[in-house]
Amino acid sequence: MVVVGHWLVAAPYLVDGHLNLTGNMLESRPWTQWLTWLFQVMPVFFMVGGYSNGVSWRSAVRDGRGYSEWLSGRLQRLVGPILPLLTVWALLALAGRQVGIDADLVKTGSQMALVPVWFLAVYVGVVVVVPLTHAAWRRFGLSSFWFLLAAVVLDDVLFFNDVRALGWFNYAFIWLAVHQLGYAWLDGKLGGSGKTLLWGASALVLLLVLVQFGPYPLSMVSVPGEEISNSLPPKLPMLLLGIAQCGLLLALEQPARRWLSQLRPWTAAVLINGMIMTVFLWHLTAAMLVISVAIVLDGVGLEVDPGSGLWWMLRPVWLSVYVVVLLGLIVVFLRFERAGKARTVAAWRQLIGAALVCAGLSLLALMGIGGEGGMTPSIWIVLLPFVGAAVTGVNPLRRM
């Protein structure tokens, strides 16, 4: 859903021979903003992450493995595959500047390709504090979730009363809240399918009310030109969307389990999960490469007005080409996802290194690489994740 959503929302096109790389379907065709309620599935990632982290942390405690050893495996899997992506885009940015490509075009292209790293910047932070959030779950149960929800509401109230800087705290409040739901799912505290369906439906109704009558926009991702975004920084609608999605999906858990008990669906799930990080990180780079080739070929396929009937008719062709290029990138870069466990270092080093990684990824997702002044202002930002990885003991070349 994330991959297809990103491939559809990006709508570059040529106007009088000039490329508009920032063309966006959500802006040019506002009706598509409803589709973000389906394609913005990051809350599901965090709920599943809560379940997964709960299982692995309990296993580590049961087996007598310490926090550092547990975290090293998590960081290797999350941070290791990012470094080759950053290396490739840093080199592309430098090469682009050398051959005279406009600095702002380099910045925009890299920024679009590096959009996925915002999720990892947040998720690494969530993983680092798993012992604390899990302890809060064990002691307070669902109250730990309701506390975070209340913090989200308060933060939004302050945000809309011109205390905008505090809005960034919702990156912690919202994603930790959804992560707590993963613990609740693991322990069976969300109830059966009827109760989870009620959770999801209630959140969906409240979400509809907020976007229709409240100060919140319709789209669940940022739309160019809109002053308020539900995702940058995230706000209450994002949490409600997460509750709705998770509730509705868990209502289908038993039928899904029966379906996955069959050989073919389970084999497909295992196959895709074995390369999911590589797919996630490189799918927009695949799109950028295809668009670059189209530009070299006199803008073939880029003259069509985004959102027109012909544009939609051509989407299967474009998506098929994206898939072919992405498969080539998977062949080259999958090895970094399957690297071995990171070297275990002291916890304080892991915390400092993770903070550097998160800071670097956040800035790259927001700013891209390059822009006016060339690479110089961005070098230290690009280096932050590499320095952080070295401090934590992560090595993308480490073998299983």
C-alpha positions, 0 to 999 in steps of 0.5 A: 500500500505504501509503495503503490501510494507513493508511486501514484501520488508523485505526478511529475510532468513537463510544462513548456519543456520544463519539468515540474518534479513536485507535481502532486496528485493530492494537490491537483486532484483534491478528491484523491485525498480520501485515498490517503485513508487507505494508503497511509498505513504507517499506524499498522506498522507501529502496532505490529511493531509493538507486538513484535517488540513485545515478543522479542523483548520478553524472549530476551528477558526470559533468556537472560539477554541484556538490553544491549544485546537485544537492541544490537539485533534490532538496530542492525536490521533497521539501520544497516539497510539505510546506509547504502541508500544514503551513500547512493544518493550522496554520490548522485547528488555530487555527480549531479552538481558536477555535470551542472544539474540545478541544485534545487532539482537535486535537492527535490529529487533526493528529498522525494527518494528519501521520504521513507526514512522519516518512518525509520527515524521515528521507529528507531526511537520507539524501539530504543525505549521498548523496555520503558514502554513495555514496563509501562504496559505491564504496570498500567495496561491500557491506561498507558495508551489512554494517557498518551491519547490525552497527551495528543489531544492536549498537544493539538489544543496547544498547537492550534492556540499558536504554541506550534513548536510543541506539536512536534512532541506528537511524533512521540505521543502518537506513535508510542500510543499505537505501539502500546496497542501492539502490546495490548494485541499481544496480550489479548486485551483488545477483545474479540473481533466484535470489540475490535470492530467497535474500536475501529468503527468508533475511531472512524466516526470520530475521525470523520467528524474532526475532518468535517467540522474541526480544524483538521485537513482531509488528507492523512499525508502532507499536501503542498500548499496546505498550512496544516498537515495531519502528518507533519507533525502528526495530529489526533486524526493520525492516531484515530486513523491508526485506531480505526485501521488496527481495529478493523484489521484485528476484526479480520484476524481469525479469517486472515490466520486461516488464509495464511495457514495455506501454503501459497499465501504463507510462502508469499508472506515469508518471501515478501517479508524477507525483502520488505525493508529493501522494497520500502527503502528503494521504491522511490529511488526506482521511480526517480530513476525511471523519471530520469530516463524519461527526461533523457528521452525528451520527456516521453510519458511526462507530457500527460496532464496528471489526473486526466483519463489518459494519465490513469490509463497509463498508470499500469504501464508506469507502475510495471516499469517501476516494479522492474527497476525496483526488482533490479535494485532488490537484487543488488541491495537485498544483501544489506537487509540480510546482514548479521547481528550488529556488534554488541556495545555498551548501552550508552553508546547505542543510545547516543548512536541511535540519537545521531541516526534519528537526527540525520534521517529526520533532517534528510527526510525534511531537507533532502541532499543539496540545494543552493550552495551545493552539497556543502551544507548537507555533508554533516547531515548525510554523515550523521547516520553513518557516525551513529551507526558506527557508534552503535556497532552497526555494520551493513557489510556484516555477514550472517 
